[in-house]
Amino acid sequence: LDKVVEVEDQSGMTKALAGYRGVGKSHFLATIGAIVSHPELRSRITDGYVSTSAQRLKRRRYPVGYAKRGTKETLLDEIKEAIATAFDVQAVNLPNNLMDLMQFASTTAGESPFVLMVDTAFDRSSKVIRDDGDLLGELAEIAKGLNVFVGVALDDDIAGADGVNA
């Protein structure tokens, strides 16, 4: 939450969680997403540390998108779907270039940072076989120059997790 608060125009941030499947990375990202996208929930947080961080957020709803790896043919398609859902637009009308896509999200979010959570789909039946490492790296570099926070959960069971994905 503190890192989301630090995001400003042309000063985005990316953070990654890595760990074994089932340790709570997805739940953590979902909780962060819920806190930033539902300001009415922030006053109900009982943990002092988390409550203090949540109160530092702007008193408005942050737009949040959830890219679910393994649900589309490419990570770019999954990011497009996440942005389309977050802003209630058709994915087919969004740019096919990652830079343009993230600029759209940042601009459409207005004064609040756009929050993008990238996670492997929970209900997938098999490993994500593609290597998304390069695109995740490009996403991180793009986010640094925009009003965007990107959180990424990396599972150990992703095919090629010992390569670029690592």
N, C-alpha and C positions, 0 to 999 in steps of 0.2 A: 504494500500500500504506500509506503514511504517513497518508493521508486516511481510509482504512478504520479504522486504529488509533484515530484521533481521534473516531470515532463513539461516542456514549454515549446512554443513555436520554434522550429528549427533546432530543437534540442531533445530529440526522442531518446528512447531507451529500450534495450532488449535484455531479457534475462532468461536463462535456461535452467530447467530442472532435469537432472539425469538420475536414473535409478531403475531398479528392477520393476517389472510389471506388478502392479498391485500394492505398491507402497504408499499411494495416496497423492501422487502428482496431479492426477486429473481432478481429484476432489479439491485440492489446494487451488488450482487455477479456477475452478468453478466458483469457489468461495470468494476469491478475489474479484472475479467478474460480477458476482451477485452484489457484493458490497459497493463496487464502483457504479453499477448500473441502477441500483435501487437505493437512493439516498434515505428513504424512509426506514430502511433496515438498520442504518448505522447507529441510531440511538438505542437499539436493542442489544448491541454487543456488550457482553458482560466482562470480557477479558480486558483489563486495564490497558495493556500495551496495544492490543489491536484497536480498542476504542479510541485511544489517543491518535493513532495513525489514521483511522477512518475519519476522525473529526478534522484532520488537516486537509481532506479532500474538498474541492469546491462543492458548494451546496446545490449541486445539480446532478442530473443523470449523465453519466459518461456513456457514450455509445460503445458497445462491446460486440465483437464478432468472434465466433468459435470456428476455426478451421479444423475439420476432422480428417486427419490423414487416413487414407485408405478407403475413402468414400467416393472419390472421383478418380479419373485417370491420372491427373497430375496434381501436385501441390498448388500450382497456380490456380487451377480450377476450384480447388477446395477453399483457397483464400478468396476468390471471386464470390463463391457461394456464401461465405461468412460475411463478407462486406454487403452483398445483396440483401441478406437476411437482416443485418444490423440496421440498414437504412431503408428497408422495405422498397427495394428496387429490383428489377429483373437482372439476373446475372448476365444474360446475353447482351444487355446494353452497356456493360462495364468494359473498360479497356482490357486488352489482352497482354499488356506490357506491365510488369510488376511495379515499376516506378510510377507510371501513370495511374495505376490502380490504387497504390498507397497514397498518392497525392490527392486522388478523388476522396478517399476515406478521410484523410486529414482535413481537407477543405470542408467537406460535408459535415464533419464533426463540429465545426465552428470553434468556439473558444475552449471547449473541453477536449482533452486528448482523446484520440481514438484508441481503444484498447483491443488488441488482437491476441487471442489465445490460440496457439497451435498445439494440437494434441492428437495422438493416434486414436482413431475411433475405438470406443470401448467394446462395441459389439462386433468387431471384425472377426471373421472366422479363421483368418490366417495372417501370417506376417505381411507387413508392407514391404514388398519386394523391391521397390525402386529406391534409388539413392537421392535423397532430397537435400543432402548436405550443402551443395553449392547454392541452391536456391534459398535455403535458410540463411546462409551467410550473406547473400545479396539482400535478403529481407532485413537483416540486422543492420547492414550498412545504410540502406535506404531510410529505415526508421530513425536513425541517428539525426538525420537532417529534417525531420518532420515532427509534427505534434502527435506522435504515435508512441504507444507502449506496446511491445510485443513480448508475450510470455510463451515459452516453448517447453513442452514436456517431451523428453526423449526416453523411450523405453529401451530396455536391453534386448528385447526380442525382435527388434527391427532388423530385417535382412541388411547386412553390411554395417551393422552398428560398430564394427571395429575399424571401418574405413573413414570416409569423409563424414559420415553421420556421427562418429564419435567426437 
